[in-house]
Amino acid sequence: MDINSIDTLRMDGIDYAVSIIEPNELGSAIDGEINYGQQKIIIKNMKPSAWLQTIWHEIIHHIDTYRLRNTLSESDIDTIATSINAILLDNPDLTMEIWQVATSGNFTIEDDADADETD
């Protein structure tokens, strides 16, 4: 699998079409954008690590819009996206485990009602 094979990203039940475009097709200072009305994410064609950071940036924009009511600044979004990307790239075993669990279908959401209890 490579970046070019990711053509859809599902977030909160919304399928976003993911497109890679040439750098001159998007504003010079913009690496990517999310369009909620058209359910599209557009990312400039760039090296894989930069592409991944940009897709995380757009994912955090989605979370901010739909879950946090636009409370994050652009700097906050970029910091979180860069941090998630770095953690996943620096920890390939974690990234692989996430992939294995997600593709196997053997995962459940556990109730963490007892999360505040101490042993």
Phi, psi and omega in degrees: 000141174225174183305320183294345180273352178274101182248354178217140176229122181262126177224123180054037179079004179256125177270119177258129173286131180254124180237141174253127181236164178289147184307325183285355180271353180233154180311147187299330181268000185250129177264338180193169176203154176244134179243107184290321181295319180265358181051057182227146169237127180243129180233139175295150173288114182209178182298151187306317182295323177289322177299315180297317178298321180292320178295321175298321178302314180290326176297316179294324174301316178301312180300316180299316182291312188269338184246330186247003178057043176057049180264347182271145173278167177299324177295318177300314181299314181294322179296314180295315181298314180296320180293314178299313181301314181296318179299314181293320179289328180280348183230071184300332177294320177295314180300318180293321179295318176301314180298315182296316179295316182294319183278340179280336184077005181265063177219152177225158173267118183269143176287123181255033181301330180267014185298332181275351180284145176252152180276000000 
